[in-house]
Amino acid sequence: MNPTLNRLDRIVHQVLHGDDDAAAGLSTAERLYVALAACRTEWLVNSGYTIPAALGRIGPEWTAELVARWEYRA
């Protein structure tokens, strides 16, 4: 398991329960992962990213994990 993604998944849960401040202080890639997992497209737009650009930024490893972890959960 990837400890960084485990931490980000906990933040995703917080965001899904209304705690947007949980994502404060994240790197760009971390924030994009959280935005994608939590379906917060407005965060992508506000950061200047489209969904394909965000997926490119987080890279193939995180993208594969994002799908595996969140495809049926969000």
C-alpha atoms as one frame of an Amber mdcrd trajectory, in Angstrom:
protein
   0.000   0.000   0.000   1.095   3.527  -0.732   1.121   5.549   2.522   0.749
   8.849   0.656  -2.361   7.655  -1.155  -3.743   6.174   2.062  -3.387   9.621
   3.668  -5.006  11.281   0.658  -7.886   8.792   0.771  -8.564   9.821   4.366
  -8.645  13.443   3.189 -11.048  12.486   0.387 -13.411  11.040   3.003 -13.202
  14.285   4.988 -13.946  16.349   1.876 -16.877  14.089   0.986 -18.260  14.818
   4.450 -18.016  18.587   3.969 -14.556  19.379   5.356 -12.990  21.166   2.380
 -10.303  22.589   4.676  -8.870  19.075   5.015  -7.259  19.597   1.596  -5.373
  22.736   2.678  -1.619  22.544   2.331  -1.548  19.729  -0.213   0.796  19.766
  -3.181  -0.744  20.318  -6.601  -0.715  16.605  -7.475  -2.153  15.665  -4.079
  -4.933  18.239  -4.389  -5.748  17.015  -7.904  -5.965  13.418  -6.657  -8.364
  14.499  -3.903 -10.409  16.601  -6.341 -10.734  13.710  -8.777 -11.608  11.144
  -6.110 -14.146  13.464  -4.472 -15.633  14.546  -7.840 -14.805  18.189  -7.098
 -14.488  19.398 -10.682 -14.705  23.025  -9.523 -11.348  22.507  -7.776  -9.872
  21.352 -11.084 -11.292  24.354 -12.937 -10.107  26.766 -10.233  -6.623  25.245
 -10.489  -6.609  25.562 -14.283  -6.858  21.826 -14.965  -9.162  19.744 -17.107
  -9.805  16.149 -16.074  -7.330  14.796 -18.680  -4.707  17.351 -17.627  -5.212
  16.439 -13.959  -4.818  12.738 -14.744  -1.646  13.527 -16.664  -0.321  15.562
 -13.746  -0.915  12.849 -11.130   0.672  10.260 -13.432  -0.149   6.687 -14.411
   0.560   5.066 -11.017  -1.703   7.398  -9.037  -4.335   7.299 -11.805  -4.465
   3.491 -11.667  -4.732   3.629  -7.871  -7.415   6.336  -8.068  -9.559   4.110
 -10.275  -8.917   1.000  -8.165  -9.707   2.782  -4.912 -12.576   5.082  -5.938
 -14.331   3.737  -9.043 -17.235   2.343  -7.016 -16.968   4.389  -3.809 -17.546
   8.085  -4.447
